Amino acid sequence: MVYGKVLSFLVVSSPEPFDSLALWHPSMWGFNATAETFPYDNRPVSPLAAMNFTECGGIATAELGCNKGATSFFASSEGGDIRNGNDPCPGSPMSEYHTQGPEDVKGCALAIAYKSNANDVKPEDFTVFSVNQTCVLHRFTDFAVPARMPPCPDGKCICAWFWIHSPDSGGEQNYMNSFQCNVIGSTSSVPLAKPKVARRCGADPNFQKPEPFPGNCTYGAKQPFYWFQNEANNMFEGTFAPPFYLDLYNFLDGAQDDIFEDSYVAIPTPGPNQTILPLLNQAVAIPVSSMIPSQASSSTDVTIAIGQIPTSTPVFPAPLASSSSSSSSPPVILLNPSTVSSATPKTSLPVLAAISDLGTIGVTPDPSPPPSGPYLTQTEMMVPVHNASADPTRNFSRSKVPWQPVSVSVCMSVNGRCTSVVFR
């Protein structure tokens, strides 16, 4: 749980202080700011922030609102109670959300800096730990907290809320408020990795990039966006190409569970020609369906490659032929780990392992006994998934793949169905 008074040290503000939304809570800095205060100040609706978190691994429900009177904290609002259910901006047009509609929202993020004194914190100290891609549509907005968050030094951290809206409604605006916070219920002492700058790597059809390129992504701990400021920018995109807390920058929806120092065995240097994906080291829960398009017509044409992306196609391996899987039986991908060295037992794959032997897709079979010899155990790897029946521009997904001496099934969501992946 994160709680406490707010000590704001940085405000990245909009020049329009009276529209847009804020995340309201008494712990936030600027909670009691009024219309009479100087307009370029800590007013929450210029940037925004602050909240109480649930325990590590839980869901934190925050309240967004264009005005404090639209939230549960209306009693201290100069305008009184204007609440209207889950509406963050009662009586306001969609322009207050800086969006043209639900399909145009661009997500928001929560970040944390593991320093107890706000005066010591720099912008690059923040690490994004939770993303909600439907932000800012709803007053009550959930943020999933990673289960392995370590405790704060001296019981204090600095947290912040970040949002950059669609270019279709409003100017080049960043929204941020910071607040003092604490992590309780911690069961891990593993520190967060040093956050890096996120890279634009997802499908970007508006800029003639119809396919995602995961080799160009930043994996693990990532900084928030600082864009269009006088200093300390880490984003240099143009006016009509702002950065977003979406898959476009590898900010998947939910808890950012791979932000810790031991999350990966190794992370290859990202780049536009990089075909090697990172190898996960810990049993972290990575969302697997966020880049599988919702319009996928079926889950029968799925291929899988592990460790290295083949170069015969721009990003993904060629799909296998469709099988005769029944609608009641999800398809199965059989992967033969024959290329893995069996000289000695291993706990992780070689850094640049390339295992892409593909089996066949069909109704779940009764797996044959595994061959003799030692196997990789509890190895976590990045896995691209290709749904051949769907739009090929948005088919990159990730999953943990534990190797065991016996067959193991991993359930992955493809268009709302469970796809079993059996390894032998």
C-alpha positions in Angstrom: 0.0 0.0 0.0 1.2 3.5 -0.8 0.1 6.3 1.4 1.1 9.6 3.1 1.5 13.2 2.4 2.5 14.6 -0.9 5.9 16.3 -1.4 5.8 17.4 -5.0 9.1 18.5 -6.6 8.3 18.6 -10.3 5.4 19.8 -12.2 5.2 19.2 -16.0 2.2 21.4 -16.7 -0.2 22.3 -19.4 -0.7 25.9 -20.3 -4.5 25.4 -19.9 -4.8 24.9 -16.1 -8.6 24.7 -15.9 -9.5 21.8 -18.2 -8.4 18.2 -18.3 -8.4 15.7 -15.4 -6.6 15.0 -12.2 -6.2 11.9 -10.0 -7.6 13.1 -6.7 -6.6 12.0 -3.2 -5.9 13.9 0.1 -2.3 12.6 0.0 -1.6 14.6 -3.2 0.3 17.8 -3.3 -2.1 20.6 -4.4 -5.1 18.8 -3.1 -6.4 22.1 -1.5 -5.4 24.4 -4.3 -8.2 26.7 -5.5 -9.0 28.9 -8.4 -7.5 31.9 -6.6 -4.0 30.4 -6.6 -1.4 31.2 -9.3 -2.5 29.3 -12.4 0.9 27.8 -13.2 1.4 26.0 -9.9 0.6 22.7 -8.2 -3.1 22.7 -9.2 -3.9 19.0 -9.8 -5.8 19.5 -13.0 -2.8 21.2 -14.6 -0.8 18.0 -14.2 -2.2 15.4 -11.7 -1.4 12.7 -9.3 -1.6 10.9 -6.0 -3.5 8.0 -4.4 -3.4 5.2 -1.9 -2.2 1.9 -3.2 -3.3 -1.6 -2.2 -0.7 -4.1 -1.1 1.9 -5.3 -3.5 0.4 -7.5 -6.1 -3.1 -6.0 -5.7 -5.2 -3.5 -7.6 -5.2 0.2 -6.7 -8.4 2.0 -7.6 -7.9 5.7 -8.1 -10.3 8.5 -8.8 -9.8 10.7 -11.8 -11.8 13.9 -12.2 -11.7 17.2 -14.0 -12.8 18.7 -10.7 -12.4 17.5 -7.1 -16.1 17.8 -6.7 -16.5 14.9 -9.2 -14.8 12.6 -6.7 -15.4 11.2 -3.2 -13.4 14.1 -1.9 -16.0 16.7 -2.9 -16.4 18.0 0.6 -13.2 20.2 0.3 -14.1 21.3 -3.2 -15.2 24.9 -3.7 -18.0 23.7 -6.1 -19.4 21.1 -3.8 -20.7 17.6 -4.9 -21.0 17.3 -8.7 -20.5 13.5 -8.8 -22.1 11.5 -11.6 -21.3 7.9 -11.2 -18.2 6.8 -13.0 -18.0 10.0 -15.1 -14.7 11.8 -14.4 -16.0 15.1 -15.9 -19.7 15.5 -15.3 -21.4 17.7 -17.9 -18.2 18.2 -19.9 -17.6 17.4 -23.5 -15.0 14.8 -24.6 -12.6 17.7 -25.2 -12.1 17.8 -21.5 -10.6 14.3 -21.7 -8.3 15.5 -24.6 -9.7 12.7 -26.8 -12.2 12.3 -29.5 -13.7 9.1 -28.0 -12.9 5.8 -26.3 -10.8 4.6 -29.2 -8.6 7.6 -28.9 -7.4 7.4 -25.3 -3.7 6.8 -24.9 -3.2 5.5 -21.4 -1.5 6.8 -18.2 1.1 5.5 -15.8 2.2 5.4 -12.2 5.9 5.6 -11.4 8.1 5.4 -8.3 11.5 6.8 -7.2 13.2 4.9 -4.4 14.4 8.0 -2.6 12.9 9.3 0.7 13.7 13.0 0.1 11.9 14.6 -2.8 14.7 17.2 -3.1 17.0 14.4 -4.1 14.8 13.0 -6.9 15.6 13.7 -10.5 13.2 12.9 -13.4 15.3 10.0 -14.5 14.9 8.3 -11.1 11.3 7.4 -11.7 10.4 3.9 -12.9 6.9 3.2 -14.3 5.4 0.3 -12.4 1.7 0.4 -13.5 -0.1 1.3 -16.7 -3.8 1.7 -17.4 -4.4 1.9 -21.2 -8.0 3.0 -20.9 -7.1 6.1 -18.9 -8.7 8.7 -18.7 -12.2 7.5 -19.5 -13.4 6.6 -16.1 -13.5 8.2 -12.7 -12.6 4.9 -10.9 -9.4 3.7 -12.6 -7.6 0.6 -11.6 -3.8 0.3 -11.4 -2.2 -3.1 -10.9 0.8 -3.1 -8.5 3.7 -5.6 -9.1 3.8 -8.2 -6.4 7.6 -7.9 -6.0 7.9 -4.2 -5.1 10.6 -3.8 -2.5 10.2 -1.6 0.6 10.9 2.1 0.5 14.0 3.6 2.2 13.0 5.0 5.6 9.4 4.1 4.8 9.2 6.8 2.1 9.3 6.9 -1.7 8.3 9.5 -4.2 5.5 8.5 -6.6 3.9 10.2 -9.6 1.1 10.0 -12.1 1.9 10.6 -15.8 -0.4 11.2 -18.8 0.1 12.4 -22.4 -3.1 12.6 -24.4 -3.9 12.1 -28.0 -2.8 14.7 -30.6 -6.3 14.7 -32.0 -7.6 16.9 -29.1 -5.3 19.5 -27.6 -1.7 20.6 -27.8 1.6 19.2 -26.7 0.8 18.7 -23.1 2.3 16.5 -20.3 0.5 15.9 -17.1 2.2 15.0 -13.9 1.9 15.3 -10.1 4.2 13.7 -7.6 3.5 12.6 -4.0 5.1 11.0 -1.1 4.3 7.3 -0.9 5.3 4.1 0.8 5.2 0.4 -0.1 3.9 -2.0 2.5 3.3 -5.7 2.3 6.6 -6.2 0.5 7.9 -9.7 0.3 11.0 -9.0 -1.9 14.2 -7.1 -1.4 15.3 -7.2 -5.0 15.8 -3.6 -6.2 14.3 -2.1 -9.3 16.6 -2.1 -12.3 17.9 1.3 -13.5 15.1 2.6 -15.7 15.9 3.2 -19.4 14.2 5.4 -22.0 11.3 3.7 -23.8 11.6 3.2 -27.5 8.9 3.4 -30.1 8.6 -0.2 -31.3 5.0 -1.1 -31.8 2.8 -1.0 -34.9 2.7 2.6 -36.0 0.5 2.6 -39.1 0.0 6.4 -39.0 3.7 6.7 -39.8 4.0 4.0 -42.4 5.1 1.3 -39.9 2.3 -1.3 -40.1 4.2 -4.0 -38.2 5.6 -3.9 -34.6 9.3 -4.7 -34.2 9.9 -6.1 -30.8 13.7 -6.1 -31.3 13.5 -2.4 -31.1 11.7 -2.3 -27.8 13.1 -1.3 -24.4 12.5 -4.2 -22.0 12.4 -4.1 -18.2 12.4 -0.9 -16.1 11.5 2.2 -18.1 11.4 5.9 -17.4 8.2 8.0 -17.8 8.0 10.3 -20.8 9.4 13.9 -20.6 8.5 15.6 -23.8 8.3 19.2 -25.0 10.0 20.7 -21.9 12.8 23.2 -21.6 15.2 20.7 -20.2 15.5 17.0 -19.2 13.5 15.7 -22.2 13.9 12.0 -23.0 11.4 12.0 -25.8 12.0 14.1 -29.0 9.0 13.1 -31.1 7.3 15.7 -33.2 4.2 17.7 -32.4 1.8 15.1 -34.0 3.7 12.0 -32.8 3.6 12.2 -29.0 4.7 9.2 -26.9 2.0 7.2 -25.2 1.8 4.7 -22.3 0.7 1.9 -24.8 2.2 -1.1 -26.5 3.6 1.4 -29.0 6.4 2.0 -26.4 6.2 -1.5 -24.9 4.2 -0.3 -21.9 1.7 -3.2 -21.7 -1.5 -2.7 -19.8 -1.3 -3.5 -16.0 1.5 -4.2 -13.6 5.0 -3.8 -15.0 6.3 -7.0 -13.6 9.7 -7.2 -15.3 11.2 -4.0 -13.8 13.5 -5.7 -11.2 17.2 -6.3 -11.4 16.8 -10.0 -11.7 14.0 -10.0 -14.2 16.2 -10.9 -17.2 19.1 -13.1 -17.8 20.2 -10.6 -20.4 18.7 -7.9 -22.6 20.3 -7.5 -26.0 20.8 -3.9 -27.2 17.6 -2.9 -28.9 17.6 -1.6 -32.4 15.7 -1.6 -35.7 17.7 -4.6 -36.9 17.8 -6.5 -33.7 16.3 -10.0 -34.0 17.2 -11.4 -30.5 14.7 -11.0 -27.7 15.6 -10.8 -24.0 15.5 -13.9 -21.8 13.4 -13.7 -18.7 15.0 -15.0 -15.6 12.3 -14.9 -13.0 8.7 -16.3 -13.0 7.2 -12.9 -13.7 3.6 -12.5 -14.9 3.8 -10.9 -18.3 0.5 -10.0 -20.1 0.3 -12.2 -23.2 -2.7 -10.9 -25.1 -2.2 -7.1 -25.3 -0.8 -7.1 -28.9 -3.0 -9.9 -30.2 -5.8 -8.1 -32.2 -9.3 -8.4 -31.0 -10.6 -8.9 -34.5 -8.7 -12.2 -34.8 -11.2 -14.6 -36.4 -9.9 -17.8 -34.8 -7.0 -19.1 -32.7 -6.2 -22.1 -34.9 -3.4 -20.6 -37.0 -0.7 -19.9 -34.4 3.0 -20.3 -34.7 5.7 -19.9 -32.1 9.4 -19.3 -32.1 11.6 -19.0 -29.0 14.7 -17.0 -28.4 15.4 -15.6 -31.8 13.1 -14.1 -34.5 13.8 -15.8 -37.9 14.8 -13.3 -40.6 12.9 -14.9 -43.4 10.0 -12.5 -42.8 10.1 -8.9 -41.5 9.3 -9.9 -37.9 7.6 -13.2 -37.5 8.1 -16.8 -38.7 5.9 -17.9 -41.5 2.6 -19.4 -40.2 2.0 -23.1 -40.3 -1.0 -24.5 -42.2 -4.3 -24.4 -40.4 -5.2 -27.6 -38.6 -8.5 -29.3 -38.3 -8.8 -28.3 -34.6 -12.4 -28.4 -33.4 -13.9 -25.3 -31.9 -14.0 -26.9 -28.5 -10.3 -27.9 -28.5 -7.7 -25.2 -28.6 -4.8 -25.6 -30.9 -1.5 -26.9 -29.6 2.0 -26.0 -30.6 4.6 -28.7 -30.2 8.1 -27.5 -29.9 11.0 -29.8 -30.1 14.0 -28.7 -27.9 16.4 -30.9 -29.8 18.8 -28.0 -30.5 19.3 -27.4 -26.8 22.6 -28.8 -25.5 22.1 -31.8 -23.2 25.7 -32.0 -22.0 24.9 -30.6 -18.5 21.7 -29.5 -16.8 21.1 -25.7 -17.2 19.1 -23.2 -15.3 19.0 -20.7 -18.2 19.4 -20.7 -21.9 22.5 -19.2 -23.6 22.1 -15.5 -24.0 21.6 -15.7 -27.8 19.9 -19.0 -27.9 18.0 -19.7 -31.1 15.4 -22.4 -30.7 12.8 -22.3 -33.4 12.1 -25.9 -34.3 8.4 -25.9 -34.8 6.1 -28.9 -34.6 2.5 -29.1 -35.8 -0.7 -27.5 -34.7 -3.6 -29.8 -34.0 -6.0 -31.0 -31.3 -4.3 -31.5 -28.0 -2.5 -34.9 -28.3 -1.3 -37.3 -25.7 2.3 -36.2 -25.5 4.9 -38.9 -25.9 7.4 -39.4 -23.1 10.2 -36.9 -23.2 13.6 -38.0 -24.5 16.2 -38.9 -22.0 18.8 -36.4 -20.9 18.8 -33.3 -18.8 16.4 -30.5 -19.7 16.4 -26.8 -19.1 14.4 -26.1 -16.0 12.5 -23.0 -15.0 13.8 -21.0 -17.8 11.8 -17.9 -18.7 11.9 -16.6 -22.3 10.3 -14.0 -24.5 8.0 -15.6 -27.0 6.6 -14.0 -30.2 3.2 -15.4 -31.2 1.9 -15.1 -34.7 -1.9 -15.4 -35.4 -1.9 -16.0 -39.1 -5.6 -15.6 -39.5 -5.6 -12.0 -38.1 -4.1 -8.7 -39.0 -0.4 -9.4 -39.3 0.5 -5.9 -38.1 -0.3 -6.4 -34.5 0.5 -10.0 -33.5 3.4 -9.8 -31.1 2.7 -11.2 -27.7 4.9 -12.4 -24.8 4.7 -15.3 -22.4 6.8 -17.1 -19.9 7.8 -20.6 -21.0 9.0 -22.8 -18.2 10.9 -25.9 -19.4 10.4 -29.1 -17.4 11.6 -32.7 -17.7 8.0 -33.6 -18.6 5.4 -32.0 -20.9 4.1 -28.6 -19.7 1.1 -26.8 -20.9 1.0 -23.0 -20.9 -2.3 -21.3 -21.5 -2.2 -18.2 -23.7 -5.2 -16.0 -24.5 -5.8 -15.7 -28.3 -8.9 -13.8 -29.1 -10.4 -14.6 -25.8 -9.7 -18.4 -26.0 -7.1 -20.4 -24.2 -4.4 -21.7 -26.4 -2.4 -24.6 -24.9 1.3 -24.7 -25.7 2.7 -28.1 -25.0 6.5 -28.5 -24.8 8.2 -31.9 -25.0 
